[in-house]
Amino acid sequence: MDILKVTSENFEQEVLKSEKVVLVDFYADWCGPCKMLSPVMEEIAKENEDIKVVKINIDNQRDLALDYDVMSIPTVVAIKNGQEIDRLVGFADKSEILNLIK
């Protein structure tokens, strides 16, 4: 499954109402660790049909970053049934990210 870029306009439908567990990658284009995390998130998206992976650019979607108390990036938030279940701040490897949803 491809990574979907989410905005405040489609956040509720794509994330909160998703039937799958959603990994939300809060990032910025200028962020070095975010660029390092991007291929890891792409790999997770391609290998796991039961997980939805989305990206939110904090520079364009400040309201969503504030709603989720994103203080530093990258931040990956795991959301299940519309509720945050766990999060990681900073670069993480694939196994650490997948552990968010176990």
Beta strands, then each sheet from edge to edge (+ up, - down):
strand 1: 4-5
strand 2: 21-27
strand 3: 51-57
strand 4: 75-80
strand 5: 83-89
sheet 1: 1+ 3+ 2+ 4- 5+
end
